[in-house]
Amino acid sequence: RLRKINGAKVKEVAPPRVVLTWPLECAQLRESTTIYAVASDDHVVDRVEFWFDGRMLARDETPPYQTNLNLTGVESGLYRLTAKAYDRAGKMAAYSTPVTIGSVGHSVCVADSE
């Protein structure tokens, strides 16, 4: 797909790249925290969306990409955090990590293998 950027036609090739930098994989969270992500693209990152267990929390259009995760009322257990980065061509990349909220006894967080 060709796009015009600063008057020049440029071919969008690669989707953006995104990674959650906090919390870390299998982190145990006991209080509200800030989620951080780093995203890049061969041209421009349009936005980063933050998801908590399949529900969108927020979107951020300017780096540093971050949002608050309010854990008030969230039951203890295993959950999934996801960051989705979109470029202006509509391509998307996602990065997910499991986290433990509160005290879950003997539950084990199993990290995804890449």
N, C-alpha and C positions, 0 to 999 in steps of 0.2 A: 504494500500500500504506500503510495507517495503522499507526502505531506509537505506543506510549505512552511518552512521555518526561516524567519528573517529574509523572506523573499526568495529563498532557494528551495528547490524541490529535493526532498530527502526521503530515502526509502527507510521505513520502519522495519527492522528485521527482528530484533530480539525483544522478548518480553522484559519487563523490569525485573530487578532482583530485590528481595526483601529478606530481612532476618530480624527476629526479636532479640534485643540485647538485654532486656530485663522484663520480666523475671527469667531466670535461666531454666533450662529443661528440668522438670521434676522438682522445682522449687516448692518449698512449703511456706505458704502465706498465711499469716494469722491476723493481719490488719490490712486496711486499704493501702494501696500502693500505686505508683505510677508505672505504666507500661511504656517501654521505649522500643522503637524499631528504627532500623537504618534501611533506606531504599535508594536504589540507583537505577538508571536507565541509559540506553545509548543516546537518548535525546533529553526528554523531560519526564519526571515523575509527576503525574497529575494529582494523585492523592494516595493516602494510606488509610485503610479502614482497619479498625480493631474490633475483633469478635471474641466473645466469651461464651463458650459452650453453645455455639450455633446462633447466638444473638448478637447483632451489631451493637457495639457500645458507642462508637464515635468514628469520625473521620477527621483527618488532619491533612491540610493541603500545603503546609510549609514545614521544612525541617527546622529543628529536630522534631521528628514524628513521635508524638506521645499522647497519652490520655490517662486519666485517672480511673482506677478500678476500685469502686466502692464495694467493700465486702459486707457492709451492714445487711444483716438478714440472710446472707448466703450460708446454706448449711455446709457442714464439713463434708469433704469428699474429694474425689478426683474430677478435674475439669480440664477443658482444652482452651488455650488461648491461641488466637490466629491473627496474623497481620496479613492483609491483602494489599498489594501495591498495584496501581493502575497507571499506565502511561497515557499520553494524549491520543494514541491510536486505538485505545480501548483494550490493549493487551493487559493481562493480569498475571501476577505470580502470588503465591501464598506460602506462608511459613507457619507451621503450628507446633505447639509444644504442650505437653501435659504439665499441669501444676496440681498441687494438693492444697486445698483450703482447710484451715483449722487443723484439728487433731482427728485423724482417722484410724487410730489404733494400729492394727497390723497390716493395713492396706499397703500395697507396693505400687509405686509409680514406675511404669515401664516406658522407657524412652523409645521413640520411633527409630527404626534403623533406616539409614538413607541408602 
